[in-house]
Amino acid sequence: MKLLIDSNALIWAVSRPAELTSAARQALQDPDNDRFVSIAAMWELAIKISVGKLSLPDSVPAALAIVGAEPLPIIPQHIVRVQGLPLHHRDPFDRMMIAQAIEDGLTIVTRDRHFRAYGVPVLPA
Protein backbone atom coordinates (compact mmCIF):
# COMPACT_ATOMS: atom_id res chain seq x y z
CA MET A 1 0.00 0.00 0.00
CA LYS A 2 1.12 3.54 -0.73
CA LEU A 3 0.42 5.80 2.26
CA LEU A 4 0.24 9.58 2.38
CA ILE A 5 0.67 10.62 6.01
CA ASP A 6 -1.33 13.70 7.01
CA SER A 7 0.32 16.19 9.34
CA ASN A 8 -1.80 15.13 12.32
CA ALA A 9 -0.88 11.46 11.84
CA LEU A 10 2.80 12.36 11.48
CA ILE A 11 2.74 14.28 14.77
CA TRP A 12 1.17 11.32 16.57
CA ALA A 13 3.48 8.79 14.91
CA VAL A 14 6.51 10.73 16.13
CA SER A 15 5.33 12.10 19.48
CA ARG A 16 2.46 9.92 20.68
CA PRO A 17 2.19 6.71 18.62
CA ALA A 18 -0.26 5.18 21.11
CA GLU A 19 -2.83 7.75 19.96
CA LEU A 20 -2.88 6.29 16.45
CA THR A 21 -5.39 3.58 15.64
CA SER A 22 -3.91 0.10 15.68
CA ALA A 23 -4.55 -0.17 11.93
CA ALA A 24 -2.61 3.04 11.28
CA ARG A 25 0.28 1.95 13.52
CA GLN A 26 0.48 -1.42 11.76
CA ALA A 27 0.33 0.17 8.30
CA LEU A 28 3.04 2.69 9.17
CA GLN A 29 5.29 -0.04 10.56
CA ASP A 30 4.74 -2.48 7.67
CA PRO A 31 7.96 -2.50 5.61
CA ASP A 32 5.97 -3.45 2.50
CA ASN A 33 4.10 -0.14 2.56
CA ASP A 34 5.50 2.96 0.90
CA ARG A 35 5.20 6.02 3.15
CA PHE A 36 5.06 9.62 1.94
CA VAL A 37 4.54 13.03 3.51
CA SER A 38 3.48 15.83 1.21
CA ILE A 39 5.65 18.90 0.92
CA ALA A 40 2.36 20.70 1.71
CA ALA A 41 2.11 18.91 5.09
CA MET A 42 5.77 19.63 5.82
CA TRP A 43 5.18 23.31 5.01
CA GLU A 44 2.08 23.39 7.24
CA LEU A 45 4.01 21.87 10.15
CA ALA A 46 6.92 24.28 9.69
CA ILE A 47 4.53 27.23 9.82
CA LYS A 48 2.87 25.94 13.00
CA ILE A 49 6.26 25.37 14.64
CA SER A 50 7.50 28.84 13.66
CA VAL A 51 4.48 30.58 15.23
CA GLY A 52 4.62 28.49 18.40
CA LYS A 53 1.45 26.43 17.82
CA LEU A 54 3.35 23.14 17.65
CA SER A 55 6.55 21.51 18.75
CA LEU A 56 8.17 18.33 17.55
CA PRO A 57 11.05 16.47 19.20
CA ASP A 58 13.12 17.06 16.06
CA SER A 59 12.89 18.93 12.79
CA VAL A 60 10.15 18.19 10.25
CA PRO A 61 12.58 16.30 7.95
CA ALA A 62 13.76 14.30 10.97
CA ALA A 63 10.14 13.36 11.69
CA LEU A 64 9.91 11.85 8.20
CA ALA A 65 13.02 9.80 8.86
CA ILE A 66 11.52 8.50 12.12
CA VAL A 67 8.50 7.06 10.29
CA GLY A 68 10.50 6.02 7.23
CA ALA A 69 8.65 8.38 4.90
CA GLU A 70 9.78 10.15 1.77
CA PRO A 71 8.79 13.72 0.91
CA LEU A 72 6.16 13.85 -1.82
CA PRO A 73 6.84 16.79 -4.13
CA ILE A 74 4.12 18.96 -5.60
CA ILE A 75 4.02 18.62 -9.38
CA PRO A 76 1.91 20.41 -12.02
CA GLN A 77 -0.61 17.53 -12.24
CA HIS A 78 -1.35 17.96 -8.53
CA ILE A 79 -2.00 21.67 -9.03
CA VAL A 80 -4.36 20.99 -11.94
CA ARG A 81 -6.21 18.42 -9.80
CA VAL A 82 -6.62 20.96 -6.95
CA GLN A 83 -8.24 23.38 -9.39
CA GLY A 84 -10.93 20.82 -10.17
CA LEU A 85 -11.72 19.72 -6.62
CA PRO A 86 -15.10 20.67 -5.15
CA LEU A 87 -14.99 22.89 -2.06
CA HIS A 88 -15.87 20.28 0.56
CA HIS A 89 -12.83 21.47 2.48
CA ARG A 90 -11.14 24.87 2.38
CA ASP A 91 -7.78 24.05 3.99
CA PRO A 92 -5.26 24.58 1.16
CA PHE A 93 -2.72 22.12 2.59
CA ASP A 94 -5.33 19.38 2.93
CA ARG A 95 -6.71 20.07 -0.55
CA MET A 96 -3.23 19.61 -1.98
CA MET A 97 -2.82 16.28 -0.15
CA ILE A 98 -6.21 15.14 -1.47
CA ALA A 99 -5.16 16.06 -5.01
CA GLN A 100 -1.87 14.20 -4.58
CA ALA A 101 -3.65 11.11 -3.25
CA ILE A 102 -6.06 11.10 -6.19
CA GLU A 103 -3.35 11.65 -8.80
CA ASP A 104 -0.83 9.22 -7.32
CA GLY A 105 -3.16 6.48 -6.04
CA LEU A 106 -2.34 7.00 -2.36
CA THR A 107 -4.25 6.18 0.82
CA ILE A 108 -4.29 9.09 3.26
CA VAL A 109 -3.58 8.35 6.92
CA THR A 110 -5.65 10.96 8.77
CA ARG A 111 -8.43 11.64 11.23
CA ASP A 112 -9.81 14.47 9.15
CA ARG A 113 -13.37 13.47 8.19
CA HIS A 114 -13.51 15.95 5.29
CA PHE A 115 -11.15 13.83 3.18
CA ARG A 116 -13.75 11.10 2.60
CA ALA A 117 -16.03 13.58 0.79
CA TYR A 118 -13.56 13.48 -2.09
CA GLY A 119 -13.73 9.71 -2.51
CA VAL A 120 -10.04 9.33 -1.70
CA PRO A 121 -9.00 6.20 0.22
CA VAL A 122 -8.53 6.98 3.92
CA LEU A 123 -6.92 4.95 6.67
CA PRO A 124 -8.20 6.40 9.97
CA ALA A 125 -5.33 7.62 12.12
Number of C-alpha atoms within 10 A of each C-alpha: 12 16 23 31 28 24 21 16 26 28 20 16 22 17 15 11 16 10 13 21 15 13 13 21 18 12 19 22 13 12 10 10 14 16 26 22 26 24 17 22 23 22 14 15 21 18 13 13 15 10 9 9 9 12 16 15 10 12 14 19 14 14 20 21 13 13 17 15 22 16 17 17 13 15 9 9 12 20 14 12 16 19 12 9 14 11 12 12 15 10 9 12 17 20 25 22 26 29 24 27 21 19 13 13 15 23 22 29 27 21 16 15 10 15 19 13 11 16 10 17 17 19 17 17 23
